[in-house]
Amino acid sequence: MLAMILASENIAFSAALLLMLMIALLEGVGMLFGLGISNLLESVLPETDFSPHAEVAQLDAQSALSRFLGWLRVGQVPLLMLLMVFLLCFGLLGLIVQNILHELSGWLAPGWIAAPLIMLLSLPLVRTCGGLLQWLMPKDETTAVSSESLIGRIATITLGTAAYGYPAEARVKDQHGYSHYIQLEPDDASHVFEQGTAVLVLSREGAIYRGIRNSNPHLTE
């Protein structure tokens, strides 16, 4: 089995599983210090609403990439979690298929052929697993509201430290009581929001929200 994992034809699949373990380790260690890599991933997303309940006119305006990411349930499930699922599916499926092929024919498919095919086969699995994760945590995300509707609500910094130009992950509830995870930074360059800080969301620029520290005890999530 070790020879199968280390075979040159399977290097992409083995590397995917290794990367998944490294990300899990880094995220675990980072959370101990109030840091994390989740917010870094959000910066690669198109500035769009991935809601499956969005208006048809909005869907027509979205790019193909945005629609593809929406199909993968990006925006419905935390991006880091989807990345981990993809790496796991890609790595395990690749090794399983190569092992079956080796048992039947005695040879392994070249990596430059196997990797793209396994990647395509992994995508439906990622979507299915993402749907399962969304079902298991139904209160973590909702997609029935627009991004602008979150302005004026109270968010709580959940991961990292937010500084001007360096957003952190924050949780904010919509009018239905469901939670969304957004990237939030201070509206004032002199302010810093530590993990657990309650913030009044004031504005949105692209994928980044800005706000001020909530000083009104009567305003809550």
N, C-alpha and C positions, 0 to 999 in steps of 0.2 A: 504493500500500500504506500509506503514511503517513497518507493521508486516511482510510483505513479504520480504522486504529488509533486515530486522534484523533476519530473520529465520536462524537457524543454518545450514540448508541445503544450504542456499544461501550466506554463509559467504565469500566464495571465490570470488563470483561475486561482492558483495558489496565492498570487500577489493580492488578488481581491479579498480573499479571506484574511490574509495577514493585515491588509489595510483596515479591514473592518475591526479586527482586534485592537489595532493601534488607536483607531478613532475612539473606540469604547474606553480604552485605558486613559487616553488624553482627556476625554470628556469627564470621566470619573474623577481623575486627579484635579482637573480644573474646577469642578463643582465644589471640591473641598476648600478651594481658595476664593470662591465666589466668582470664578471665571468660567468660560466655556467657549466652544467653537461654533455653537449653533448660530449666533448672530453673524458670523462671517459668511455662512452659506446663504443667508437671505440676500446679500448684496448681489448675487448672480441672477436673481429672479427678475423677469420683466416686470415693469411697473403696471400691473393689471390686476383685475379681480378674477380669481379662479373659480368663482362660484358656479356650480352647475345650475343654479336657479337664476342666473343673471338674465337680463333681457336679451332677446334675439338680436336686437340692434347692436348691443354691446359685443356679442359674440362675433358679429360680422366685422367689427373693428379690431378684434384681437389678431395678433400675428399667429402664424401656424405653430410657432414654438410655444406660445402661451396656451393655445388650445391643447397641444400635446402634453404640456406640464399639468394642465387641469385634468386631462384624462388620467394621468398618473396620480391624481389626488394631491398634488402640491397645493398647499393652502388649506387643505382639509386635514392633513396630518403633518406634524412637524417635519421640516425638510431633513433634518439630521436623521430622524427615524427612517424616512424613506430611503435615504442614502445607505443606511446600514442594511435595510432589507434588500436593496438592489445588489450590494456587494455579496451578501449571503446567498441570494438566489443565483447570481451569476457564477460565483465560485463553486458552490455545491453542484449546481446543474451541469456545469462544464465538466467537473471531475466524474460525475455519474455517467454522463453520456460518453465520455472518452473511455471510461472503464468498460462500459457495455460494448463499445466498438472494438476495444482490444480483446475482449473475451470472444467475440464473434469472428473477428478477422485476424487478430494477432498484430494489428498495427494501430497507431494513433493518428488522428487527423492533424495536419499541420496547424499550428496556432493561428496563423493569419487567415485560415479558413474557419476554424472552429470558433474563435472568439466572436466575430461578428454575428454568426448564426446563433450562438448561445445568448448573446446580448439581446437579440430580437425575441428569442424564446423567453427570456427573463422578464421582459416588460409586462406581459399579461400577469405574471406571477406577482410582480411588484404592485400592480393595480389591485389585484385580488387581496393581497396581504394588507395593502393600505386601507381597503374597505373594511377588512376585519379589525384593524387597529382603530379606525374611526368608530366602528360599532362598539368596541370595548371601552372607548372613552368618549361617550356621546356629548359630554359637556365641555370638552376641550376646545372644540371649534364649531362655528356655525357659518353658513355661507349665504344666509338669506338677507343680509344687509349690505349696504355699500360701504366703502372705505371711509367716505366723508362723514358718515353717520356716527363714527367713533369720536369725532372731534367734539370737545365739550364734556367728555366723560372722564372718569378717574381710572388711571392705569397704575399698575404696581410693577416695579422692576423685579423681574424674576430670575434673570441670569446676567451676570456681569455688572460692570459699573458704567453708567452713561455719562459722557462728557460731550461738550460741543464738538461736533465733527466725528464723534466716536459713539454711535448709538449702541444701546444694549437691548436685550429682549425684555418686553413688558407684556403683561396680561391685562386686557381690558374687556369688560362685559358690555354687550350691546343691550338694546332696549328689551330684548327677549330673555335676558338673563344668561345668554350663552357667552363663552369666553373666546377671545381672539388673541393671538400672539403677534405683536407688532414690533418694529424696530423704532426705538424712541431715544431722543437726545434732548438736552436742555435747550430752551429757547434763548437763554442767556449764557454767553461764553464763560462767565465767571462761576457758574453753578455746576455741581457734580451730583449725580443721583446714585446712591449706593443701592445694593440689592435690598429689596423690601420697601423702598421709598414709594409713597403715593404721589402720583403726578397728575395734574390737570392737563389734558391734551388740548393744545391750542390750535395747532395747524398741521398740515401735511404737505410735504414737498416730495413728489415722486413716491418712493417706497418708505420714506423716513417721516416719522411724526415728531413734532416738537411740543414741549410743554413746560410748565412751571411746577414747583413743589406745591402740593396741596396744603394750604394753610387753614382751610375751613373744615373743622371737625365734623360738620353736618353733611359734607359731601363725601360719599363713600362709593365703592364699586356697586 
